[in-house]
Amino acid sequence: MNATQQLHDLGQNLWLDNITRELLTSGTLSRYIREYAVTGLTSNPTIFDHAIKNGDFYDDAIRQKTLAGKSGEALFFELALDDLIQAADLFRPIHDATGGIDGWVSLEVSPLLADDTAGTIKAAAQLHARAQRPNLFIKIPGTRAGIHAIEESIFAGVPINVTLLFSREHYIAAAEAYMRGIERRIAAGLDPKVASVASIFVSRWDVAVKEKAQGEFRNNRLGIAIAMRAYKAYRDLLASRRWQKLADFGAQPQRLLWASTGTKDPAASDTLYVEALAAPDTVNTIPEKTLLAFAEHGKVNNVLPFDEVHAEMVEAIIEEFTHEGVNDEALAAGLQREGTETFAKSWSDLMYCIASKSEALTKTNQA
């Protein structure tokens, strides 16, 4: 039994942090499902930008859709939905067998809507309706505007993957938005079973700290500590009377998801974050390279603890960084802002790539 199956047996779901048309058409994704216990996947603008830019698997579809009058965002979302609908169908047996807990794929709204609550709500509803798949999450960033959109989207019955969360406080804000949406559904006599995950980004903490700290403080400790702090809050919330009341009505937990779990430090283990964050009732969106490395030589040693003793140890680690001048609250806000800007840049690059390919491919067709 390889390590990916061991994580699955532990109760952690592994979702591939990638999607390309080549993965789908070559049968590679199907193989990952069979061999590595991959039970879902996520996408984002950067993933699609790389997939479309660095190959010709989308060229025929771009040509056909351009000739049909599609361009820009409209063309992209047709390409993305083509991929994600096919992926959703691959994971549908898992989704059905787990009662809707697992077997999900994710599509992000335009990053340009990060500060637009009304626009995000509208886009989330439209994209989910277009897909016509029960196992498609719509990704909404946990920004100030996004938090309001998350509550409204959950109330409207749209499954949401909350992205770009970087701290316990970010997670709690997302979890409370989810619960408010569910509470409103119950009050309105609606089905409380609307799925959601909350995605905590991990490795970007350690990349950021390398520029601010020296010596042992550069040893990839802070990201895991921040994740453990969020995990304690997650477990406390699931044990709370507020959540138990919702569960009694039939609501499903908004599961905690580990994102950005590929190791960025070449001197560190390539399975560092996957091994450190093994925990039941969570999800890990794992880059393809990290998935293969973990299947080959990863180990499942310890389950992530959340007792008070370990919580105090985590706070002591974070306090050490505070003494080194790392303000975790300010850094979390900066990382979220940086992540939003990075996705917006990828979106701009993606639109330029599609426009360039559309022009070149239609010229070739006319010639």
Helices and strands as residue ranges (DSSP letters): H 3-10, E 12-16, H 21-25, H 28-36, E 38-41, H 45-53, H 59-67, H 72-97, E 105-108, G 111-113, H 117-131, E 136-141, H 144-155, E 160-165, H 168-187, E 196-201, H 203-209, G 215-218, H 222-238, H 241-248, E 255-259, H 272-276, E 282-286, H 288-297, H 308-323, H 328-366
